[in-house]
Amino acid sequence: MISLIGKIYGINGPVVYISGNQGFKMGEMVLVGKDKLVGEVIGLTKDKTTVQVYEETSGLKPGDDVISTGSAISVTLAPGIISNIFDGIERPLLEVAKQSGAFISRGVNVDSLDMSKLWEVHITVKPGDRIYGGTIIAEVPETSAILHKSMVPPNVEGVVTRTAPDGKYTIHDTIVTFTDKNGIDRDLTLTQRWPIRIPRPISKRYASNRPLITGQRILDTLFPIAKGGTAAIPGGFGTGKTMSQHQLAKWSDADIIVYIGCGERGNEMTEVLEDFSKLVDPRSGNPLLARTTLIANTSNMPVAAREASIYTGITLAEYYRDMGYHVAIMADSTSRWAEALRELSGRLEEMPAEEGFPAYLASRLSAFYERAGFMQNLNGTEGSVSIIGAVSPQGGDFSEPVTQNTKRFVRCFWALDKSLAYARHFPAIQWLTSYSEYLNDLAPWYITNVGEDFIECRNQLLSLLTQESQLNEIVKLIGSDVLPDDQKLVLEIARVIRLGFVQQNAYHPSDTYVPLEKQLKMMRTILYLYSKAKQLIDMSMPMSILKEEDIFEKVISIKYEVPNNELHRFDDYITMIDAFYNRIITKNA
């Protein structure tokens, strides 16, 4: 029951103070002022209560009422989430726009989901069935791509006494009645609520032994991420963080994408919406938006709601994981979220740590990334939440606190390099500073499902790129002419790897997404060229003669010339390399 229990005595930006101990609870949602602005209790002492307000506080004054709701900041979980776009506290922006126009007005009050829409519901339980947390009680075709499985809320159990017939219902209509362990009859609808800061319960956490396949060669082959894994994409301005996340959202083999625009530019979120509404999911043929939900908290929205947005996003992801789906979260960017933490911490007059960030930055980051994982759910299904967080260090300085603390809690680090980006080499992931700790866990899967030599080929490619970096240091000092031919060959093959394999064109139909089988065949072809050219060098053939042929350029062009559905054409390139080898020997015999 809502009750008036406090009055404001102080205001500092989004932070509001209430004098005395009025009976509030930590983490409780409150309504502030005459506009009923949404807020959350974040501090309690015997003398005062501290509230952070998720909306603009202009116009509030001492003496205004603060109303208790009796519950924590929570999200509504029901059909209608997919294809929708919400702000940081799950208000649907399309409905908000109808009330207040292009900008969110203060105190706007809209339901998170459409309460009047009728959904086609198929009931999956019958009277006499025992139900418990996670039991699927109904199935609803939410979009053309996603079957929504409505579940019993965690920590609830009993025996079904009555079910509604299959048909059309709103999300608040009773569809199942059950008797709980206390003998009380209770109703279940398609809706449940869950506090955003509390992880949803699971039965078991699995090891990370299956890759999240992205179709991006540098990620799948060199620095793979597991389903249920965590990755960071740090990079300065213009290095391609957002574009990389767009590619992952479009092409990764996750069932559902949750895209969190946290403090980013409004035009970037507009681009995401426009792009995703036009794109077709290559796996199902459905619109990409039919398996995507967006959380938009742009840079001009209230800073406190930005802090809540990533928790809103991950709670939605956990809900769909509980249905047995594999969900990928794109958080763009956690740096803006950390800046919101810093601003709120400053308003609260907390002791600052490094670069003004609060001392609890690391624990907040770890709590966020720890909610990822490949899980067995309460209902026995398997699902995963993978988190890919962009980090925007000021000036591209990876030694700053957000990047360094993120690095502690993720197992995949895709470091974007501004020199590669300025050279128009995309994705601009620097292979010398990036790493994946999932490689050993995923190696058996790659060997079994792609090819026995996949990991070996991958290691050879990375070794050649590392050798190139070492040789380039020598070349800078004394030039390339003094290098022996075998080292010149390493430089040439490394160039083939960089341009023909690592670099990828997001706008080319054959290159924007590359299946693992093609990635392996590309590696084999490049390494076959290297072995044949090395044999020629060992026969004292000068590198200048080998470069007279255009074989290196032809191998670079494989990524464009061989479509994903014509992999038999790789045999032509092996034949071409053999012909090149024989020509050189015959010509110089």
Phi, psi and omega in degrees: 000133181284133180219144178284120185224007179196160176229143182291137170239348178205148181224132176222091184061234180278001182259130182236139181247140175239131183281146175078172177263102186263004179096011176293159175247149178298133179080004183285144175277134179230163177245125192248131173075180184291336178276358180055056177291141182283131178219173181222136178286121182240357179204138180223128168226176180290342183262332184206159174242134181251132182235134169260132185258132184273013179223170179298128186264007178304134179096343174291152180212156176305138182100344177295152183282150169236124187251134178279144173254344179081000180225162179282166172300118187226163175247152175272127183244113184190171174304143180116355180285314182294142182076358182265164174231125185242163169272190188294343180240033173061042168262127183291122188291332178293321177289322177299319181298327179294329181273321190233006178083204188292336181245144183286122177277159183290140176072014180297132186239103178229151176290144180298321182232160182293114183278342185258348183292136178267129180249144176282112189247131173247116182283133185250004176238167180222161179306137182099342179290139173273129180241155181210176182307125180098344179301131180279119184256342182202154176237135183227123174292099186284315174221182178293343183252336190238125172266114182280129181248104181285134189238160171290134179301149176305152177067021176238136176208160180167196181239132182292131177250332182206142174231148175283153175289157175303143181165200183259129182219155170277172184287350180251004176284142177288128179244337179220137171244136180222162176256122183280180186294345177266004179082012181265134176284132180225151181256148174239138175244188176283357189249143165219159178246148179214134178294133189289336185269000181249121178299143177287142186289155180225170175270317186203149175253131181264162172290156181272095184232013176231133184281150165274107186278125187251342185079002178259119191299316184295333179276307184296322186266309187273317186225070187287154173245145179273157170294128187085011182266178179232142179215151174240141174242089178272145177181152178286182181299132174082009182269352172104027179298308184295319180296321178298318179291326175300315180297318179294319179296321182288319196246345183294152185272033170284150179285324185224142177246130171247112183256117182253110175268097190256099179075016180272172181292144179298325182292332177291319178294325176297319179297318178301312181300314183292317180297310186292331180288336180269333188284148176254132178294119185294339183278323187246342184082359177276162174301143182298329181294344181286354174228026184230141168231145185240136172249114184248112172233085189287171190295342179264003178272162183305138188292328181293323179292333176297321180295326181279340191298322183289332177288323175300313182298316185286333176292319175299319180296317180296325179298315179286330173301320181297338177279350182103016179264157173261119187244137174244130179256129172253108180257111186232097005225152181291341176294319179293325177295317179295326177294325176295318175302316183295318181295316179294321178298320177295319178297327181277000178060036176280155179293120181284151173255213187300131180053029175083353178290152180291158182296338182268014179305312184298317182292325178293318179297316181296320180297325179292307184291334179290346178280356172281164176150161174261117193238154160264124185278172181299331182269009177090349177284166176246139178207170181215155170235118176255135182245124176239106185254127173278143177236134184243076181293136181297129180069013180069024183271105184285356180272000182285162192299320184294315179296314183295318179289324176298320181300331180290334190247355177250157181252002179227127184231107182255090187278119178276141186241124184292330179293324175292317181297317181291337176273008180062033175261107181235148353295141188275043180277122182279113186290343181277334182250352178273159177201161172224124177274001180272351190303312181295325179292326186268346185306314180301323180295314180298317182295321182284319190258342182244305180179144183298333184262011185299308183294322179297315178297317179301315181295324178294317179299314181294325178296318179295321178294324178292318177299321179301317180299319179293319180293326179297330176296321178290318181299322179299329183275315189234001179087164185275343185296331184276352180289144174293161186298327180294328177283326174298323178295320178301317179297320182290317179293323177297324176295320177298318180296315182297311186277327186265342183236306185290316179287138184219140184259111183292345185253003179262130186300328181271350188243343184293328176224130183232119179293158184299325180299318178292322179301318179294317180295325176296316179298315180300319182294315180297316182288330175293318176300318180297317182294319180291318179294324179294322176300319179295318178297320179295338176272012179073021172284128180289149180299330182298325179290318179298323183282348175295332177280159179259021184298324181295319179292324179294322179290324176300323186281358180306320186301332177265325190279335182253106178296158183296339181257012179229052186290345176298342182288349175297332178299326179296325181287325175297317177298320179296320180293320177297319179296319176301314181299314182293323179298315182297317181294316181296317183295327186248019180292000000 
